[in-house]
Amino acid sequence: MPLVDTIKSFFRTPSPSSRPWSPLFFHPTKRVRLLTAPHIPLEEEFLLPSPAPYSSSSASASADTDTATAKLLLNRYFPITIGALIPPSSQRFQVIGKLGFGRTSTVWLARDFSRREYAALKVLTHTASYPPAHTAGPAGERAVLQRLRQLDTLRAAASAVAAEAPSGRECLRVAAEEFALQDGRGRVKVLVEQPMAESWREKAARLGKEGRRMDMQEVKRGMRAVVRGLVYLHETAGIVHTDISSGNIFISIGDPSTLDAFLSRELADPSPRKPLPDYTVYTSRPIPPSTRTLLHPPAVLLGDFGSACFIERPLVHGAQPRVYRAPEVVLGVPWGVGVDVWSVGLVAWFMVTGKHLFPRPTGAGTGDEAHDAEEHIRDIISVLGMPPAGMWDNRFFTEKGEWKGTLALKPRSKTLRDLVSGVKGEEKEEFLEFVKMALVWDPKERATARKLLDSAWLHGVGDK
């Protein structure tokens, strides 16, 4: 099967009937729970550029707060309504529920009438839809996806290449198409993606509530898929992901009936929501886990390219989630594909041990960029030791490489080996070697994604 058809087949959910799908009526008689407290932010309200003035409880003050909040939301997000048929011109999709939100998008589950299948619709913010042209910094999700789709077309057109073994491209969650939505405030782009069961972060949290962790073999299979995806991004596409995290590693849906269950729940028990002027904030709902025993483990895909960069651009800007951030980014020096490798090592650590190796700080100084950078470098030193000469930032080190920061260094009382829990024997040794390959101060000495793929820890592990 050509690569393009293979990718499109990911989206297909077997229909229980050959009859065409028709629009559904949402909540005509159901009691919808409204969340009207203006002083309690909900979902994307937490990400607004400035907080609304929640100081008064009077009715007029609440109305003013709602209006101000709605204006801030509409300046960033496009208003989506559950039950809506979009885009208006074709009414191809019907929105059936909210899956999540972020700084650059909201994500919704929808029914695709033209294909009788479910799709995830990633509605980009106004800025993310049409990012300004830069010679440096993030390329913009649409530009990254366009490059990946162009490569798909080239590979599919070359029969000799298409017949080769999988390249790692199949380990990436890439939107197959996009369309536009428009209102009086402007146009936004909507990416049509494969619905996913849950992210690793969500699964880790769900299992953590039960006092459990993901199975080691499942972690290794998933990490191998992520690393294979990175090999493709780095070596073929010329892309740095920059946002490798447990929240951007997704588990595919092995049981399509879970999507039907999501729809049934929304029809029977509508999502709680906060109505504001011209904008409704909905609560997100997860796709329920399957209760069936699957014949094959679901695939693991690396997704979310909203912060990705082209390697041909100069890269010196701040990037990466704090707990997965590479030292060269912390120090503000030029960086490249090695930042993804560093993040992979820390994601593996988190999934195996259940703890972040370099957790986000709390307390005095939190939020101050300079203080946070110093604390971050100090934490890395406490585990890996002092950096090599080429990374002696004069804010923190003398010309001789001695620490001169305002914070005292932590004693190196424990090594990586001491910090690993729940892993023993040969498995522990191979895991530690994998992490040590990824967590190297100097990015020039750090392993490449391809080197990680050849590590003993991932050797012999299936990609799914």
C-alpha positions in Angstrom: 0.0 0.0 0.0 1.5 3.5 -0.9 2.6 5.5 2.1 -0.1 8.2 1.6 -2.9 5.6 1.6 -1.3 4.0 4.7 -1.4 7.3 6.5 -5.0 8.0 5.5 -6.0 4.5 6.6 -5.1 5.5 10.2 -8.1 7.8 10.2 -10.6 5.1 9.2 -12.9 3.8 11.9 -15.1 0.9 10.8 -18.7 2.0 10.4 -21.3 -0.3 12.0 -23.5 0.4 9.0 -23.0 1.2 5.3 -25.7 3.9 5.6 -24.5 7.5 5.4 -24.0 9.3 8.7 -26.4 12.1 9.5 -26.1 15.0 11.8 -27.1 14.4 15.4 -29.1 16.7 17.7 -27.2 17.6 20.8 -28.9 18.3 24.1 -32.4 19.5 23.0 -33.9 18.2 26.3 -30.8 17.3 28.4 -30.0 19.4 31.4 -26.6 21.0 30.7 -24.4 21.8 33.8 -23.3 25.4 33.5 -20.2 26.6 35.3 -21.0 30.3 35.9 -18.6 31.3 38.7 -16.6 34.2 37.2 -13.9 34.0 39.8 -13.0 30.4 38.8 -11.1 30.2 35.5 -11.8 27.1 33.3 -9.6 25.4 30.7 -8.2 27.9 28.2 -9.0 30.7 30.6 -5.9 29.7 32.5 -3.8 30.6 29.4 -5.0 34.1 28.9 -2.4 36.8 28.6 -3.7 38.7 31.7 -6.1 37.6 34.4 -9.6 39.0 34.6 -10.3 41.2 37.7 -12.1 38.7 39.9 -12.5 41.0 42.9 -16.2 41.6 43.2 -19.1 39.2 43.4 -21.8 41.7 42.3 -23.9 40.9 39.3 -22.7 43.9 37.3 -19.0 43.1 38.1 -19.5 39.5 37.1 -21.0 40.5 33.8 -18.1 42.9 33.2 -15.6 40.1 34.1 -17.4 37.7 31.7 -17.2 40.3 28.9 -13.5 41.0 29.5 -12.7 37.3 29.6 -14.6 36.6 26.4 -12.8 39.4 24.6 -9.4 37.9 25.7 -10.5 34.4 24.6 -11.8 35.6 21.2 -8.5 37.5 20.6 -6.7 34.1 20.7 -9.2 31.2 20.1 -11.8 30.6 17.6 -15.2 29.8 19.2 -16.4 26.2 18.6 -19.7 24.8 19.7 -20.5 21.2 20.4 -23.0 20.0 17.7 -21.8 22.6 15.2 -21.4 21.6 11.5 -18.2 22.8 10.1 -16.9 24.3 7.8 -20.2 26.1 7.0 -19.6 25.6 3.2 -19.5 21.8 3.2 -20.7 20.9 6.7 -18.5 17.9 6.4 -17.7 17.6 10.2 -19.9 17.7 13.3 -18.2 18.5 16.5 -19.2 16.1 19.2 -16.9 17.0 22.1 -13.8 18.7 23.4 -10.6 16.7 23.8 -8.2 19.3 25.0 -6.6 22.7 24.7 -3.2 24.5 24.7 -1.6 27.8 24.0 -1.9 27.5 20.3 -5.1 25.4 19.8 -8.2 23.7 21.0 -8.8 20.1 20.0 -12.2 18.5 19.3 -13.6 15.1 18.4 -15.8 15.2 15.3 -17.7 12.9 13.0 -16.6 13.1 9.3 -19.7 12.5 7.2 -17.8 12.1 3.9 -15.8 9.1 5.2 -18.1 7.9 8.0 -15.2 8.1 10.5 -14.1 10.0 13.5 -11.4 12.7 13.3 -9.6 15.0 15.8 -9.9 18.6 14.7 -7.1 20.8 16.0 -8.4 24.4 15.7 -5.3 26.7 15.7 -5.3 30.1 17.3 -5.2 33.2 15.1 -1.5 33.6 15.6 -0.6 29.9 15.1 -2.7 29.8 11.9 -0.7 32.6 10.2 2.6 33.0 12.1 4.8 35.9 11.0 7.7 34.9 8.7 10.9 34.6 10.7 14.4 33.6 9.8 14.8 32.1 13.3 12.7 30.4 15.9 9.7 28.0 15.5 8.7 27.4 11.9 5.0 27.2 12.7 3.0 24.0 12.8 1.5 24.4 9.4 4.9 24.9 7.7 6.3 21.9 9.4 3.4 19.7 8.5 3.6 21.0 4.9 7.2 19.8 4.7 6.3 16.4 6.1 3.4 16.0 3.6 5.7 17.0 0.7 8.1 14.3 1.7 5.2 11.8 1.9 4.3 12.7 -1.7 7.9 12.3 -2.9 8.3 9.0 -1.2 4.9 7.7 -2.5 5.8 8.8 -6.0 9.1 6.9 -6.1 8.1 3.3 -6.2 11.7 2.1 -5.4 11.7 4.2 -2.2 8.1 3.3 -1.2 9.1 -0.4 -1.3 11.8 0.2 1.4 11.5 -0.8 5.0 9.6 1.7 7.3 11.6 4.9 7.8 10.2 6.2 11.0 7.7 8.5 9.3 4.9 6.1 10.4 5.8 6.9 14.0 4.7 10.6 13.6 1.2 11.9 14.0 0.8 14.2 11.0 -2.4 16.0 10.0 -3.6 14.6 6.7 -5.3 17.8 5.6 -6.5 21.2 6.8 -9.3 23.7 6.2 -10.2 27.2 7.3 -12.8 28.7 9.5 -13.7 32.4 9.4 -15.8 34.8 11.5 -15.8 38.6 11.9 -12.4 38.5 13.7 -10.5 36.7 11.0 -9.6 33.2 9.7 -8.1 30.3 11.5 -6.8 26.9 10.2 -8.1 23.6 11.4 -5.8 20.5 11.2 -7.6 17.1 10.6 -5.7 14.5 12.7 -6.1 10.9 13.7 -7.9 10.6 17.1 -5.7 9.1 19.8 -6.6 7.2 22.9 -4.5 9.1 25.3 -1.0 10.6 25.8 1.7 9.0 27.9 1.3 11.7 30.5 -2.4 11.0 30.8 -1.8 7.2 31.0 0.9 7.7 33.6 -1.4 9.8 35.7 -4.2 7.3 35.4 -2.0 4.4 36.4 -0.4 6.5 39.2 -3.8 6.9 40.9 -3.9 3.1 41.1 -0.3 2.9 42.4 0.9 1.5 39.1 3.3 2.4 36.3 3.4 1.5 32.6 4.9 -1.9 31.8 8.6 -1.7 31.0 8.2 -3.5 27.6 5.4 -1.0 26.7 7.7 1.9 27.6 10.5 0.4 25.5 8.3 -0.2 22.5 7.0 3.4 22.7 10.5 4.9 23.2 11.7 3.0 20.2 8.9 4.4 18.1 9.6 7.9 19.3 13.3 7.6 18.6 12.6 6.2 15.1 10.3 9.2 14.5 13.2 11.5 15.6 15.6 9.8 13.2 13.2 10.7 10.4 12.7 14.2 11.6 16.4 14.9 12.1 17.9 13.1 9.1 15.3 13.2 6.4 13.0 16.2 7.2 15.6 18.6 8.7 13.3 19.3 11.7 13.9 19.7 15.4 10.8 18.8 17.4 11.8 20.8 20.6 8.7 19.7 22.6 9.4 16.0 23.3 7.4 15.3 26.4 5.1 12.6 27.8 2.2 14.9 26.8 3.1 14.7 23.1 3.6 11.0 22.9 0.3 9.5 21.9 -1.2 6.0 22.0 -3.4 5.1 19.1 -6.9 3.8 19.4 -6.9 0.0 19.2 -10.6 -0.3 19.9 -12.8 2.0 17.7 -15.8 1.4 19.9 -14.3 3.8 22.5 -15.1 6.7 20.1 -18.7 5.5 20.0 -18.6 5.4 23.8 -17.4 9.0 23.9 -20.3 10.1 21.6 -22.8 8.2 23.7 -21.6 9.8 26.9 -21.8 13.3 25.4 -25.4 12.7 24.2 -26.5 11.3 27.6 -24.4 13.6 29.9 -23.5 16.8 28.2 -20.1 18.3 29.0 -20.2 21.0 31.7 -19.5 24.5 30.2 -19.1 28.1 31.0 -21.2 30.4 28.7 -19.6 33.8 28.0 -20.6 36.5 25.5 -19.9 35.0 22.0 -17.7 32.2 23.5 -18.4 29.1 25.5 -15.6 27.4 27.4 -16.2 23.6 27.5 -14.6 21.1 29.8 -12.4 18.5 28.0 -13.2 14.8 28.2 -10.9 11.9 27.6 -11.7 9.1 25.2 -12.6 6.2 27.5 -10.1 3.4 27.8 -11.0 0.1 26.1 -12.3 -2.8 28.1 -11.5 -5.3 25.4 -8.4 -7.4 25.1 -6.5 -6.3 22.0 -4.7 -8.8 19.7 -1.8 -6.3 19.1 -0.5 -3.4 21.2 -1.6 0.0 19.9 0.9 2.1 18.0 2.7 5.0 19.7 3.1 8.2 17.8 5.0 11.4 18.4 2.9 14.5 17.7 2.3 18.2 18.2 4.7 20.2 16.0 3.6 23.6 17.2 7.1 24.4 18.5 9.1 22.6 15.8 12.0 24.3 14.0 13.8 23.8 10.7 17.5 23.0 11.4 18.6 25.3 8.6 17.5 28.3 10.7 19.7 29.8 13.5 18.3 28.4 16.8 19.0 30.3 19.9 15.6 31.1 21.3 14.1 29.6 24.5 12.4 26.3 23.9 11.3 23.0 25.5 9.3 22.3 28.6 11.3 23.1 31.7 11.5 19.6 33.0 12.8 18.3 29.7 15.0 21.3 28.7 18.6 20.7 27.5 21.4 22.7 29.1 22.4 24.5 25.9 18.9 26.0 25.8 19.1 26.9 29.5 22.4 28.7 28.8 21.1 30.5 25.8 23.7 29.3 23.3 23.0 28.0 19.8 21.4 24.5 19.7 20.1 21.9 17.3 18.8 18.4 17.1 20.6 17.3 20.3 17.9 19.0 22.4 15.4 16.4 21.3 17.9 13.6 22.4 18.2 15.2 25.8 14.4 15.3 26.2 14.1 11.7 25.1 16.4 10.6 28.0 14.4 12.6 30.5 11.1 11.3 29.2 12.4 7.7 29.5 13.5 8.4 33.0 10.1 9.8 34.0 8.2 6.9 32.4 10.4 4.3 34.1 10.9 5.8 37.5 7.7 7.8 37.8 9.6 11.0 38.7 11.2 13.9 36.9 15.0 13.9 37.2 15.1 17.7 37.1 11.7 18.8 38.4 10.3 22.3 38.2 11.4 24.4 41.2 9.0 25.9 43.7 9.4 28.6 46.4 11.5 31.7 46.4 12.6 33.0 43.0 10.2 30.9 41.1 9.2 32.6 37.9 12.4 34.7 37.6 14.1 33.6 34.4 17.7 34.2 35.6 17.1 32.5 39.0 15.4 29.5 37.3 18.3 29.1 34.8 20.8 29.1 37.7 18.8 26.6 39.7 18.4 24.4 36.6 22.1 24.3 35.9 22.8 23.6 39.5 20.4 20.6 39.5 22.1 19.2 36.4 25.5 19.5 38.0 24.2 17.7 41.1 23.5 14.6 38.9 26.0 14.8 36.0 28.9 16.8 37.6 30.5 20.0 36.2 30.1 20.8 32.5 33.0 20.8 30.1 35.0 24.0 29.4 33.0 24.9 26.3 29.9 25.3 28.4 31.2 27.6 31.2 28.7 30.4 31.1 30.3 33.4 32.7 27.1 34.0 34.7 27.7 30.8 36.7 31.4 29.8 36.2 34.8 31.4 36.6 37.4 31.3 33.8 38.7 28.1 35.5 35.3 26.5 35.5 34.6 27.0 39.2 31.0 27.6 40.3 30.3 31.3 41.1 26.5 31.2 41.1 24.4 32.8 43.9 23.0 29.4 44.9 25.2 26.9 46.7 25.9 23.7 44.8 24.1 20.6 46.0 26.3 17.8 47.3 26.6 14.9 44.8 25.4 12.3 47.2 23.6 10.1 44.7 24.4 9.0 41.2 21.9 8.1 38.4 22.3 4.5 39.5 21.2 5.3 43.0 18.2 7.3 41.8 16.7 4.5 39.7 14.0 2.6 41.4 12.0 -0.4 40.4 14.5 -1.7 37.8 17.0 -4.4 38.5 19.7 -6.5 36.8 20.5 -6.3 33.2 17.5 -4.2 32.5 18.7 -1.6 34.9 22.2 -1.5 33.3 20.8 -1.2 29.8 18.4 1.6 30.9 21.2 3.5 32.6 23.4 3.3 29.6 20.5 4.6 27.4 20.0 7.6 29.7 23.7 8.3 29.9 23.9 8.4 26.1 21.2 11.0 26.0 22.1 13.2 29.1 25.5 14.5 28.0 26.4 18.1 28.7 28.0 18.9 25.4 25.5 18.4 22.5 28.4 17.6 20.2 29.3 14.6 22.4 25.7 13.6 23.0 24.3 10.5 21.1 22.3 11.1 18.0 18.8 9.7 17.7 20.1 6.9 15.5 22.7 6.0 18.1 19.9 5.7 20.7 18.0 3.5 18.3 21.0 1.1 18.3 21.3 1.0 22.1 21.0 -2.3 24.0 17.9 -1.0 25.9 15.9 -0.7 22.6 17.5 -3.6 20.8 15.1 -6.3 19.7 12.0 -4.2 20.8 9.2 -4.1 18.3 8.1 -0.7 17.1 4.5 -1.2 18.1 
